[in-house]
Amino acid sequence: MKTLMFCLILTTTMAQNKMIFDFDNDAGLKQWVIENDVVMGGVSQSKIQLNNSGNAVFSGEVSLENNGGFAQVKHVTEINDVQSYAYVTLKVKGKPSTYQFRIKKNKAEEVHSYVQEFEVTSEWQTIQLKLSSFYPRYRGRSLNLPNFGGDSIEEVAILIGNKKKEEFQLEIDKIYLSK
C-alpha cells in the first residue's frame, strides 16, 4: 500500500511538470548550440558535453578582450500551453557564479529575450524561476516592455556574462516547467 501511494504521488507530481529538456544522451545534446561573444569580435570560449552521470556540462572561459564578455548555449524548442505553468525549474550545480536563463516566445518576431538571473553553488539545487518575473533584455540592456506573458516558448538559453573574466562550469540535470 505504501509503495502504491508513493507511485501515485510521484505520478501526480510529474504530471504537473512539462519537460523542456532532460540531458540523457549525446544525441539530445546536439540540439544545443553554442553562441559566444565571438559574434561581436570577442574571444570567450565554451562548450557543452555530457558527463559520465548523464548530465550536461556547460563550461568555458569568459574573456573581456575585444569588447567581449559572454558565453551562451541555446536550444530551439516548441513549448505550448505555457500559461498553465508558473515556473521554469532547473536542477543544477557548478562553479559558484551568476547565470541568466533566457527564453524567447517568438523567435521570428522578437530580437529580445526574457531573462532571469540565478546563482549556482557547488551543491545540487533545484531553482525555480517565476515565468511572470522574466523581464525583456536586448544586448545587455533592459527594455521598457512588459514581462513575459506568452503562451509559447520557442527558444531557451543559458548565458554567463558578469562583466568580468572568469572560468565557469555549470552541470545541468534537467530543465522543466512546473506549477
C-alpha positions as CSV (number, residue, x, y, z in Angstrom):
1,M,0.0,0.0,0.0
2,K,2.8,2.4,0.9
3,T,4.6,1.7,-2.4
4,L,1.3,2.3,-4.3
5,M,0.8,5.6,-2.5
6,F,4.4,6.7,-3.3
7,C,3.9,5.9,-7.0
8,L,0.6,7.8,-7.1
9,I,2.2,10.9,-5.5
10,L,5.2,10.7,-7.9
11,T,3.0,10.3,-10.9
12,T,0.8,13.2,-9.9
13,T,3.8,15.4,-9.3
14,M,5.4,14.6,-12.6
15,A,2.1,15.1,-14.4
16,Q,2.2,18.7,-13.1
17,N,5.5,19.3,-14.9
18,K,6.4,19.8,-18.5
19,M,9.9,18.8,-19.6
20,I,11.8,21.4,-21.5
21,F,15.0,19.2,-21.7
22,D,16.4,16.2,-19.8
23,F,20.0,15.7,-20.7
24,D,20.1,11.9,-21.1
25,N,22.1,11.3,-24.3
26,D,24.6,12.8,-26.7
27,A,22.0,12.9,-29.5
28,G,19.8,15.3,-27.5
29,L,22.8,17.4,-26.6
30,K,23.4,18.1,-30.3
31,Q,20.2,20.2,-30.2
32,W,22.0,22.8,-28.1
33,V,24.1,25.5,-29.9
34,I,27.0,27.5,-28.5
35,E,26.9,31.2,-29.2
36,N,29.7,33.2,-27.6
37,D,30.8,36.8,-27.9
38,V,32.8,35.9,-31.0
39,V,29.8,37.0,-32.9
40,M,30.8,40.6,-31.9
41,G,34.5,40.1,-32.1
42,G,35.1,38.7,-28.5
43,V,37.2,35.7,-27.7
44,S,35.2,33.9,-25.0
45,Q,35.1,30.1,-25.4
46,S,32.6,27.5,-24.2
47,K,31.4,24.0,-24.9
48,I,28.6,21.7,-23.8
49,Q,29.1,18.0,-23.3
50,L,27.6,15.0,-21.5
51,N,29.4,13.7,-18.4
52,N,29.5,10.2,-17.0
53,S,26.5,10.9,-14.9
54,G,24.4,11.7,-17.9
55,N,24.2,15.4,-17.2
56,A,25.1,18.3,-19.5
57,V,28.2,20.4,-18.5
58,F,28.3,23.9,-20.0
59,S,31.8,25.1,-19.4
60,G,34.5,27.5,-20.6
61,E,36.1,30.9,-20.1
62,V,34.5,34.3,-20.4
63,S,37.0,37.0,-21.7
64,L,36.6,40.7,-21.8
65,E,39.1,41.1,-24.6
66,N,37.9,42.8,-27.9
67,N,34.8,44.1,-26.1
68,G,33.7,40.5,-25.3
69,G,32.1,39.2,-22.2
70,F,29.6,36.4,-22.6
71,A,29.2,32.7,-23.3
72,Q,25.8,31.2,-24.2
73,V,24.2,27.9,-25.1
74,K,20.8,27.8,-26.6
75,H,18.1,25.4,-27.7
76,V,15.2,25.9,-30.2
77,T,12.0,24.3,-28.9
78,E,8.2,24.3,-29.4
79,I,6.6,24.5,-26.0
80,N,2.9,25.4,-25.9
81,D,0.3,25.9,-23.1
82,V,3.0,27.8,-21.1
83,Q,0.4,29.8,-19.2
84,S,-0.6,26.5,-17.4
85,Y,2.7,26.7,-15.5
86,A,4.2,29.2,-13.0
87,Y,7.9,28.4,-13.1
88,V,10.9,27.4,-15.2
89,T,12.7,24.9,-12.9
90,L,16.3,23.9,-13.2
91,K,18.3,21.2,-11.4
92,V,21.9,22.4,-11.5
93,K,25.2,22.7,-9.7
94,G,28.6,24.1,-10.6
95,K,31.4,26.5,-10.0
96,P,29.6,29.3,-8.0
97,S,28.6,32.2,-10.2
98,T,25.6,34.1,-11.6
99,Y,24.0,32.9,-14.8
100,Q,21.0,34.0,-16.8
101,F,18.2,31.8,-18.0
102,R,16.7,33.3,-21.2
103,I,13.5,32.5,-23.1
104,K,12.0,33.7,-26.4
105,K,8.3,33.4,-27.1
106,N,8.5,34.2,-30.8
107,K,11.9,33.9,-32.4
108,A,10.8,35.2,-35.8
109,E,9.3,38.5,-34.5
110,E,11.3,39.4,-31.4
111,V,15.0,40.1,-31.2
112,H,15.0,40.4,-27.4
113,S,14.9,37.7,-24.8
114,Y,13.1,37.4,-21.5
115,V,15.7,37.0,-18.8
116,Q,16.1,36.0,-15.1
117,E,19.4,35.6,-13.2
118,F,20.2,32.7,-10.9
119,E,23.0,31.8,-8.6
120,V,24.8,28.5,-8.8
121,T,26.6,26.7,-5.9
122,S,28.8,23.6,-5.9
123,E,25.9,21.5,-4.4
124,W,22.8,20.3,-6.4
125,Q,19.9,22.7,-6.1
126,T,16.5,23.0,-7.7
127,I,16.0,26.6,-8.8
128,Q,12.5,27.9,-9.6
129,L,12.3,31.0,-11.8
130,K,8.8,32.5,-11.9
131,L,7.7,32.9,-15.5
132,S,5.9,36.2,-14.9
133,S,9.2,37.6,-13.5
134,F,11.2,37.1,-16.7
135,Y,12.0,40.7,-18.0
136,P,12.9,41.8,-21.5
137,R,16.5,42.4,-22.4
138,Y,18.4,43.0,-25.6
139,R,22.2,43.2,-25.8
140,G,22.6,43.6,-22.1
141,R,20.0,46.4,-21.7
142,S,16.6,46.1,-20.1
143,L,13.7,47.2,-22.3
144,N,10.6,49.2,-21.5
145,L,8.3,46.3,-22.3
146,P,6.0,44.1,-20.1
147,N,7.5,41.0,-18.5
148,F,7.0,37.6,-20.1
149,G,3.3,36.7,-20.7
150,G,3.3,34.4,-23.6
151,D,1.7,31.0,-24.1
152,S,4.6,29.5,-26.0
153,I,8.4,29.3,-25.8
154,E,10.4,28.9,-29.0
155,E,13.9,29.2,-27.5
156,V,15.7,28.7,-24.2
157,A,19.2,29.7,-23.4
158,I,21.7,29.8,-20.6
159,L,24.2,32.7,-20.6
160,I,27.0,33.8,-18.4
161,G,28.2,37.4,-18.7
162,N,29.1,39.0,-15.4
163,K,31.3,41.8,-16.8
164,K,34.4,40.0,-15.6
165,K,36.9,37.4,-16.8
166,E,36.0,34.1,-15.4
167,E,36.2,30.3,-15.9
168,F,32.8,28.6,-15.4
169,Q,31.3,25.2,-15.2
170,L,27.6,24.5,-14.9
171,E,26.2,21.0,-14.6
172,I,22.6,20.6,-15.7
173,D,20.4,17.6,-14.9
174,K,17.1,18.8,-16.3
175,I,15.0,21.9,-17.1
176,Y,11.2,21.8,-16.9
177,L,8.1,23.9,-16.4
178,S,6.3,23.5,-13.1
179,K,3.2,24.7,-11.4
